[in-house]
Amino acid sequence: MSNKQQTSLIKILVLLFVIISVGCVHQKQIKNENLYVSYFTSAEAMYEKIQVTDSKLSHTYFDDKNNKCANWIAQSPCWLDQELTTVERTLSQKEIDELINLINTTHFLELNTTYGGAKEGQRYYAEVISVKINGQEKTVTYQSFPEASPPPEAFTTLRKTIEGLVK
C-alpha cells in the first residue's frame, strides 16, 4: 500500500470515528429529552416537590424557619404558596444516566398504581412518584398512615435517589 493510500485510509478512519462519536452524543441527548421524574408529598406542616425534566432539576419546598407550624392543629396546610422556595440546577450526564438506569433496573414502570392499603375514606398522606421515559408513563402513590403496608423497594429506592439529587 502506498503512502498516499495509507493517508487516505487514516483520513477515512478519523472521519468514521468523528461520525460515530457525534452519533453517540446525539443518542444520549435524545434519551434525556424523554425523561421526566416527579416526587411530591404534602401535609399540614410540609411541602416537597422534586422534578426532573430532561436534565433540569427543580426542588420546591416549605422551610418552616420561624416555627410557624410548630403548634398547628388544623387539618389544612399551615404554609402559603408564597412561602414555598424553589431551587433549580442542571443534572450531570452521569446523574441522568444513573437515574434512568435505576428506573429500568428496579422495574419501577411495572409497579401497581397504589400501595399502603388505605381503606375508602381513610385518612393518609400521599407520596406520589411519576415517571415518563421513552414513551412509557407510570404514576405510583404510596398511602402513608400508621398501619400502612410498606412501600415497594423500587418506590423507596427511587424516592431516596430523587431526594439525594437535591442535596
C-alpha positions as semicolon CSV with decimal commas, in nm:
position;residue;x (nm);y (nm);z (nm)
1;M;0,000;0,000;0,000
2;S;0,141;0,339;-0,095
3;N;0,183;0,633;0,144
4;K;-0,099;0,816;-0,036
5;Q;-0,336;0,520;0,016
6;Q;-0,237;0,493;0,382
7;T;-0,302;0,865;0,433
8;S;-0,642;0,833;0,267
9;L;-0,727;0,532;0,482
10;I;-0,628;0,719;0,801
11;K;-0,846;1,016;0,699
12;I;-1,141;0,784;0,638
13;L;-1,094;0,614;0,978
14;V;-1,071;0,951;1,156
15;L;-1,386;1,070;0,979
16;L;-1,571;0,750;1,077
17;F;-1,461;0,794;1,438
18;V;-1,593;1,152;1,444
19;I;-1,926;1,047;1,288
20;I;-1,970;0,761;1,537
21;S;-1,875;0,986;1,833
22;V;-2,122;1,256;1,731
23;G;-2,391;0,990;1,681
24;C;-2,336;0,854;2,034
25;V;-2,362;1,200;2,189
26;H;-2,678;1,267;1,985
27;Q;-2,833;0,939;2,107
28;K;-2,772;1,035;2,472
29;Q;-2,933;1,374;2,413
30;I;-3,241;1,210;2,258
31;K;-3,265;0,975;2,557
32;N;-3,261;1,272;2,801
33;E;-3,526;1,466;2,611
34;N;-3,777;1,195;2,702
35;L;-3,705;1,191;3,077
36;Y;-3,950;1,320;3,340
37;V;-3,947;1,219;3,705
38;S;-4,150;1,382;3,981
39;Y;-4,177;1,320;4,354
40;F;-4,448;1,502;4,551
41;T;-4,571;1,496;4,908
42;S;-4,753;1,749;5,118
43;A;-4,902;1,771;5,465
44;E;-5,014;2,035;5,713
45;A;-4,659;2,139;5,802
46;M;-4,462;2,033;5,495
47;Y;-4,448;2,053;5,117
48;E;-4,196;1,894;4,883
49;K;-4,194;1,860;4,507
50;I;-3,887;1,744;4,318
51;Q;-3,899;1,733;3,938
52;V;-3,651;1,621;3,678
53;T;-3,736;1,733;3,327
54;D;-3,472;1,627;3,077
55;S;-3,158;1,746;3,260
56;K;-3,322;2,018;3,473
57;L;-3,384;1,952;3,844
58;S;-3,639;2,168;4,025
59;H;-3,699;2,143;4,400
60;T;-3,990;2,327;4,565
61;Y;-4,031;2,301;4,941
62;F;-4,159;2,469;5,256
63;D;-3,893;2,568;5,508
64;D;-4,056;2,647;5,843
65;K;-3,776;2,881;5,958
66;N;-3,996;3,070;6,203
67;N;-4,167;2,762;6,353
68;K;-4,498;2,885;6,215
69;C;-4,630;2,527;6,208
70;A;-4,494;2,411;6,546
71;N;-4,834;2,413;6,719
72;W;-5,054;2,376;6,412
73;I;-5,357;2,151;6,469
74;A;-5,583;2,231;6,174
75;Q;-5,614;1,966;5,903
76;S;-5,508;2,214;5,637
77;P;-5,167;2,345;5,534
78;C;-5,003;2,596;5,767
79;W;-4,794;2,722;5,475
80;L;-4,899;2,950;5,190
81;D;-4,792;2,917;4,826
82;Q;-4,583;3,234;4,850
83;E;-4,385;3,075;5,137
84;L;-4,258;2,794;4,915
85;T;-3,898;2,806;4,794
86;T;-3,784;2,674;4,456
87;V;-3,425;2,600;4,360
88;E;-3,308;2,463;4,027
89;R;-2,993;2,314;3,885
90;T;-2,878;2,115;3,585
91;L;-2,804;1,748;3,637
92;S;-2,482;1,598;3,506
93;Q;-2,496;1,334;3,236
94;K;-2,377;1,080;3,494
95;E;-2,668;1,167;3,729
96;I;-2,917;1,138;3,442
97;D;-2,775;0,804;3,329
98;E;-2,784;0,671;3,686
99;L;-3,146;0,782;3,729
100;I;-3,252;0,618;3,402
101;N;-3,062;0,301;3,493
102;L;-3,228;0,292;3,837
103;I;-3,577;0,327;3,687
104;N;-3,503;0,042;3,448
105;T;-3,325;-0,196;3,689
106;T;-3,584;-0,159;3,968
107;H;-3,867;-0,214;3,717
108;F;-4,046;0,094;3,854
109;L;-4,267;0,108;3,544
110;E;-4,408;-0,235;3,636
111;L;-4,534;-0,134;3,982
112;N;-4,902;-0,111;4,072
113;T;-5,051;0,237;4,092
114;T;-5,129;0,239;4,467
115;Y;-4,962;0,096;4,779
116;G;-5,023;0,134;5,151
117;G;-5,365;-0,027;5,181
118;A;-5,582;0,263;5,295
119;K;-5,949;0,178;5,301
120;E;-6,202;0,402;5,127
121;G;-6,244;0,725;5,323
122;Q;-5,942;0,656;5,545
123;R;-5,707;0,948;5,613
124;Y;-5,350;0,913;5,485
125;Y;-5,063;1,121;5,349
126;A;-4,982;1,061;4,985
127;E;-4,636;1,031;4,839
128;V;-4,651;1,030;4,459
129;I;-4,379;0,943;4,210
130;S;-4,444;0,993;3,839
131;V;-4,208;0,876;3,566
132;K;-4,218;0,932;3,191
133;I;-3,937;0,770;2,997
134;N;-3,908;0,661;2,635
135;G;-4,283;0,687;2,571
136;Q;-4,380;0,495;2,887
137;E;-4,552;0,655;3,188
138;K;-4,621;0,541;3,541
139;T;-4,757;0,720;3,848
140;V;-4,735;0,539;4,181
141;T;-4,900;0,662;4,500
142;Y;-4,795;0,545;4,844
143;Q;-5,059;0,597;5,115
144;S;-4,878;0,668;5,440
145;F;-5,066;0,609;5,767
146;P;-4,974;0,428;6,092
147;E;-5,087;0,078;5,984
148;A;-4,986;0,111;5,618
149;S;-4,801;-0,170;5,449
150;P;-4,451;-0,060;5,347
151;P;-4,393;0,086;5,001
152;P;-4,227;-0,140;4,744
153;E;-3,848;-0,132;4,736
154;A;-3,844;0,022;4,386
155;F;-4,053;0,315;4,516
156;T;-3,833;0,370;4,822
157;T;-3,510;0,344;4,624
158;L;-3,626;0,590;4,359
159;R;-3,758;0,833;4,625
160;K;-3,425;0,828;4,813
161;T;-3,235;0,878;4,488
162;I;-3,453;1,173;4,386
163;E;-3,416;1,327;4,733
164;G;-3,041;1,272;4,713
165;L;-3,024;1,476;4,392
166;V;-3,134;1,791;4,577
167;K;-2,869;1,768;4,850
